[in-house]
Amino acid sequence: MDLPVMPPVAPMLAKAVPQIPPDHWYEPKWDGFRAVVYRDGDEVEIGSRNTKPITRYFPEVVTAALRELPDRCVLDGEVVVANADATGLDFEALLQRIHPAASRVRLLAEQTPAVFIAFDLLALDDEDLTGLPFRERRARLEAAVRGDGPGVYRTRLTRDLDEARRWFEQFEGAGLDGVVAKDPEQPYQPDKRVMAKIKHERTADCVVAGYRVHKAADDAVGSLLLGLYDDDGRLASVGVTSSFPMARRKELFAELQPLVTDAADHPWTAQAQASGTRTPTEAAGSRWNSGKDLSFVPLRPERVVEVRYDHMEGPRFRHTTQLVRFRPDREPESCTYAQLERPVRFELGEVLGG
């Protein structure tokens, strides 16, 4: 491979801001694997956000790149997987694509095919475009990449702030998680947080049903395990919260000891998991958690916390939540899925089109 921009490239990053800034260009924020795709003739490589090669996991993206991209180019974008009915994104299915067995990779490429969403052009033919302002790179991207599928798409873009605000509200229903704002005069700066991202932020009251011990101190809490009651009255594991200073971690450890209970009396037993209850050990066998201790200390589900989250991925929080406060005024039984804001359903095809 001989390109004017050679792997590995650490992608340009975004910093979180509370509001969509004016006088920028705006794109949907895709919820997938950040990827830089390099094509030089018959050679295609895919690099991850941390610059590691992920080419072998997405053979269908390689095929699409050979079919739908210019002969010699480097593109920044996102690898995503649609859900079963192609109405939204499925991050869980995307996670399953990282598998060590080649036979499994081939099977999943057929069952849950990924596509590449291109949003920046870093090189074309013999020209390094990273020094150009984004407005020029975008124009070159539009001219060079058709981007209407079936394997490579060009992300939508608007210069209109009001339309970006509508996207922020609508596109979440298709599984996207916000808006990215870009300075049209900005050159491409690898590994620098020079873009802005605006993500949904909400709060929810959750039951504290367990904790994991801190890896650096056996008298400190590493994370609190959170639960919500489903329609059948089962306490489902929905995620964790873990952002507090060490002094507070030790205070929590002492505060929670009176609530420690026998695992057999806890809602998250192996039997409960087998009967359909989502528990913290459900992913214990995942290759993502290989060698990771997922054991936890069970607590009587009596304390309630308010946490900040961005969005849900199926029955759980998509990312680690941020602790807002303990809620002694709330009963654990009131912590149900019904309190969560549900985004309006929006078709993925409407996001890819336009």
Beta strands, then each sheet from edge to edge (+ up, - down):
strand 1: 13-16
strand 2: 25-28
strand 3: 33-40
strand 4: 43-48
strand 5: 72-81
strand 6: 114-124
strand 7: 127-128
strand 8: 152-154
strand 9: 179-182
strand 10: 193-198
strand 11: 202-213
strand 12: 221-229
strand 13: 235-241
strand 14: 297-309
strand 15: 312-313
strand 16: 316-317
strand 17: 322-326
sheet 1: 1+ 10+ 9- 2+
sheet 2: 4+ 3- 5+ 6- 7+
sheet 3: 4+ 3- 5+ 6- 8-
sheet 4: 13+ 12- 11+ 14- 17+
sheet 5: 15+ 16-
end
